[in-house]
Amino acid sequence: MRYQPPRLADRQMNAQALPQETPSMADQAYAELRRRILDNVFAPGYQALEQELALALGMSRTPIHEALICLQREGLVEVIPRRGMRVLPVSPADMREIYEVLTALECMAVEIVARRGPGAEELLPLDRATQDMAEALDADDLDAWARADERFHEQLVLLSHNRQLHQTVLNYWDRAHRARMFTLKLRPKPVNSTKEHFALVERLRAGDIEGAVRENRAHRERASRELLAIFERFRLQQV
């Protein structure tokens, strides 16, 4: 079953799976501000008054304020009374905790999916995403690889058919996104990651519950170690 999350919490990656509606001004403000934050257009520590953001987006302060409240709940910004907002940075300690939570939640989703025994049609989005990852690596297109990787992980959680789990995972995924994209070209080419995605899909296809959870946990833990090593190597205090 598909579901429609609260409008301000809609995610761009899953937009095509949701009923098409005319977005409100608050939705538009939320989507644009969130995009600028996740794409590092608004870098960590960036501050702006609500009026400045309203002028930049060509709208009134009311939808800007509503969007900022939502973004604050997601841990992306801090709303400062009479001073607008500040984009929150992500520290190595934040990343360690975020990956620990992501690992636990995503492994839960993997177990739910594996226990249900998904068929070939259900696994098709994962097959396509892993194939796109492999093709992006062949083309040395890391941005395309990252998009396919994110699509894989969202589709994986969607297959659990658990609305609360999906929303929670995406909130943590958003907080990790900036650090992942910032360090993408500093890390080794993600060949191992792509292989691990293929292995996970095969475990799900075989109905191997323990094996699927083990593959996903190992994948997440390795990715966490790799990312934190970048923070240490380049002495990054936050991103």
Secondary structure, DSSP 8 states (H G I E B T S, - for coil): ------GGG--GGGGGGS------HHHHHHHHHHHHHHTTSS-TT-EE-HHHHHHHHTS-HHHHHHHHHHHHHTTSEEEETTTEEEE----HHHHHHHHHHHHHHHHHHHHHHHHH---HHHHHHHHHHHHHHHHHHHTT-HHHHHHHHHHHHHHHHHTTT-HHHHHHHHHHHHHHHHHHHHHGGGS--THHHHHHHHHHHHHHHHT-HHHHHHHHHHHHHHHHHHHHHHHHHTT----
